């Protein structure tokens, strides 16, 4: 290629611009627009529904994983074995799928499993505040809200609240234990310590 013709350098500039835009979106979405503000705005516009709640959590939930994966990729890219593969002339696709993806893929699984408990808690809080799913839908937040109303009665009915918390813990705790076990099994750094 001639030095004046657009070659790989031009494409690198485009990819850097795209990466910069993704970084800006991730930073804006995770710092400026938390899920609670987004849910309140969508609730005022369209009303409470499961679809709107899933939409908001989907829009705002991917940015933390994206930032984590990008940081790990940039860190892994500078390690000796990746630099050695570059020096030996390995293609970028081979380096990506042979050296980088296996060392960051465990983060996707672990973050997804452990993020489940965050989503359960977010749904419960938003439904309790009446900006999550509708009042006619069964959810953790609606159960806690109804149990809270039962506490104001005479005699006090406390077992509904206790039952909701116990079953929520029975859902979240095994998932977190599974996530810890998955991290121990898949993390390359943890395998070297055993």
N, C-alpha and C positions, 0 to 999 in steps of 0.2 A: 504494500500500500504506500502511496505517496504521503508525505507528511501533511499536505494540505487537505487530503480527503478525510471525511468523517469516518473514523474507525472505532476501535474499542474504547478509546478515551472519551468519545462523545457519549457512548452508552453508559460509561461509568458515571459521567456527570448527571445523566438522566436518573440512574438508579440512586445516586446520592440525593437528588432532589426529592424523589419519591420517598426515600427513607426519612428525609427531613420532614416531609408532610405527615408521614405516619407518626413520627415522634411528636409532632405538634398536636395531632388529633388525640394521641394517647394522653399527653400531658393535660390538654384541655378537658378531655372527657373524665379523667380520673381525679383531677384536682379542682376544677371549677364547677363541674356538673355532677355532683354525687347522685346516686340512685334515688334518694329521697326527694330531692328537688325535681328531678325529672318525672318521678311518679306523681307528684302533686300537680305539676303542670299538665300532664297527660290526663290525670283524673278530672281536672277542671274542664278540659277540652272535650274528652270523649266519654268520661265516666269510668267507673271501676269495672274491670273484667279480667279474667285470667289471661286473655290474649295480650292486653295492654301491659300487665305486670310482667309477663314473659318477654315481651318486646323490650321494655325498659331494662330489665335485667340482662337481656342479651346484648343490647346496645352498650351498656356501661360495664358489663362484666369481662369483656375480652381484653380490655386495655392493660390491666395489671399483668396478665399472662403474656401479652405481647411485649411489654417493657421488660419483663423478666427474661423471656427468651432472647430478646435482642441483646441484652446485657451479657447473658451467658454465651451467646454466639460470638460477640466481640471479644470476650475473654478467651474462649476456646480457640478462636482464630489465631491468637498470638502464642499459643503453646508450641513447644518444640517439635512435637510429632507432626503438627499441621505445617509448620514452617519447613520441616524436613520434606514433607510430601510436595510442597510447592517447589522446593529446591530440586527435587528429583523430576519435576516436570509433570506431575499428576494433573489431570484436568480439574476444573473447578467443580464440575458435577461429581466426580469421584471423591474429591476432598469433602464436599458437602455431605454426601450420603455415606461415605466410609468413615470419616473422622468426626465431623461436627454433629450430625443428626443423632448418632447413637449416644453421644455424650450429653445431649440436651433433651432427648425424648423422654427420659424419666421425669423431667420437670413438668411436662404436659400431663402425664398421668397423675402424678402426685398432686399438682395444683388443681386438677379437675376433681379429684376425689375429695380433697380437703375443702375445695370451694363449695361443695355440696352443702356442708353445714352452714356456711355463710349464706347461701341462698335460702335455706330453711329458716334461718334466723331473720333474714331480711323480709321474707314473706310474712312471718309471724308478726314482726314489728309493724310492717305496713298495713296488714289487715287489722291489727289491733288499733291502729290510728285511723282506721276506716278510709285509707287511701290505697289499699291493695286490691284484693278481689272483692266482689260484691257481698253484701250481708247474707244473701241466700246461699252462698257457696260455702261448703264445709272447708275450713282451713284452720291451721293452728292459731292464728291470730283471732279469728272469730270465736273459736272455742274458749280462748283465754278471756276475750271480751265478755262473752256470755257468763263465764264463771265469775268474772269480776262483778257483774251485776247480781249474781247469786250471793256474793259475800255481803251485800247490803241488806239482804232479807233477814228476817227474824224467824226461826233460828237460822244461824249461819250455815250455809251449805258450802263446805270447803273442799270436798272431795272432787268436784268437777275441775277446779283449778289444779289440784295436786295430780289428778289423772292426766290432764293435758301436758303438764310439765314432765311427768314420768314417761309418757309415751313419746314426747319430743326428744327427751334424752335417750330413750331406747332406740330411736331412729338415728340420732346424730352420733352417739358414742361408738357403735360398731363401725360406722363409716369412717370415723377418725382413726380407730384402731386399724382398720383395713388400710387406710392411707399411710399410716406409720409403717406397717408391715411391707407395703408396696415400696415405700421409700427405701427401707432397709434392703429389700431384694434387688431393686433396680438401680440404685445410685452407684455409679462406678467408684466413687470415693469411699463409700461404706463397704463395698466388697473388698477393697484393699486392706481394711482395718481388721477383718475377721481372721 
